Each structure stands twice: as structure tokens, then as C-alpha cells.
């Protein structure tokens, strides 16, 4: 088993009690491509991160590979089709990160609307000289309309949180989600309708060829000038050039972003210098509890596959 990042000691120990385990020993450094390929060559299992490209080239050099357990619910870093052709199992970590990711998406929404980061900077920099009625005035969240793009499990969890804020809930999805309509009172809209009617547009769709660039110039031009875009799904779903333009032209009021077209984003990127942008470094599922549970789930999937059982959470 090769693990492409230093993860929880106990999870490594547990796997090591059954298999020969090697670990790329850094928590904050991507395992270089050559290392990954070298280890893949004699591995039966890989425990990978989103930052690892798992593709045809890798599979070709890994004749014994049986499973790739990705530490994420998303798997756009993996060539799933090519894995299927070779009978390699791909597993992910759905369910266990749903609430944590929804908490972060909703935090971004609140922080952006109420200008929390800007206000925190303001006070820390000693700018608070006097009280004024419009000091750092933001936008209300309660009773507003939220439009959720991607009504899967995380979308539903965001909708639950929105209900606590008495929000009107709209959603757009590949297919209708009857449960969200019945239980969460979410109303289906086409993408055009959703972007035009929402005060907060929350993007949670996975990255596929269909969703790449789904929110672009045309969508921004339909949004209210007072609208906020929140992206906690995948960066390339939003056309970043179009987003920058929309923010500069006042076509929308602000954005809360956990994900970016290119990660890590360059510090000189224009989005990072905009006051009305709240940006965080892809921490959607990053709570101590959830990350540990995700790691355990990856280890369980690996152990099951290597001992001839089905993984608990299989992509295909
Ligand atoms: C990842 C994510 O866990 O699960 C996903 O798809 O985007 C995050 O929760 C994180 O990027 C580490 O791989």
C-alpha cells in the first residue's frame, strides 16, 4: 500500500498490521509524480489525495494495482474510465464529509454576506475610530433566496441549514430531487431561472465535462447586482475570468470561494485582492474529526479490496 501523504498515525498503523505500507512522509508537500509512479509500480493499493493525478500513464506502470482509495468525495483527479477498463477499483469518501462541507459552504455564505473577514481585518488594523451607522454594513441572509446548484447530499445539507435561516430554497440539478422538494421545500429551476432569482448562488456540482465553465459570462449577466456567488464544489465549474469581470463591473455583490481553477491559487491572483471576495484554501471537509473519518474509510476500503471483499464506498 502506498499512501501519498502523511496521514493519521493510527490509520497507518492499522493498515501496517495487515499490509506492507509506505508513506510519502510529508503532510504539506505533494508527492512528486516520479515518486508516485515509482511506488505505484509495485503497489496493490494507493491512498491518494485530490492533488495526485491518477491516469492512464500511472495504470500502465502499475500491473498489480487493485484499488485507488481517494481521500475525497470528488474524483476528478482520477481517470475512472481507464481504471474500469483495467478492473481497478476506485473508492471515494462520500457521506462522512457531507455535514462538514455544508458547514463550510454556509460559513462562506455568512462570512461573505456579513463581511466578516473584512471586519476582522479592519479591527485588527486599528481602523475602528468611531461608530458609524453604515460601518461595514453587509447583506441580510435570513429570508433571502438561496439557489443551490448540485442538489446531492451536500446540497441537501446546505438546504437544511438554509431552512434554519428561513430562506427560500431553489435548486438546479441534472435530475429532479423529489426528496429535497418534499422534505426541504426546495423548488426546481432551470439554471437561467436559478441564477436570475437567487440572492445567494451556491455551487456544489462535481467537475465533469458538462459542468466545466457552467457559470460564465452569460450566467453572471443574469444574476442580480446584489447577488453573491459561493463555490464550495470545484473551481473550474466557474469561469474565473468571467467572475473577476462580474465583480469588477458590479454585476454581482461578492463571492465566497473554497475552490479555484488552479490550486493552490497564486497569491497575486486578482480575486485575492478584492474586498468583496472571501477566499479559503479548499478546506471544505477539513475538520479534525471528518478528516480522520475520511482516512479511516479509505483504509477500510483498501483492506476490504485487498482481502477479496467489496469496498464500502465504490465509485465504480
Ligand atoms: C477533499 C473535496 O477532501 O472531498 C472532496 O471532493 O474536495 C475535499 O473534501 C480535499 O480536497 C482533500 O482531498
Boltz pocket constraint, residues with backbone or C-beta under 6 A from the ligand:
constraints:
  - pocket:
      binder: B
      contacts: [[A, 48], [A, 49], [A, 50], [A, 51], [A, 71], [A, 72], [A, 73], [A, 74], [A, 75], [A, 93], [A, 97], [A, 233], [A, 282], [A, 284], [A, 285], [A, 286]]
      max_distance: 6.0
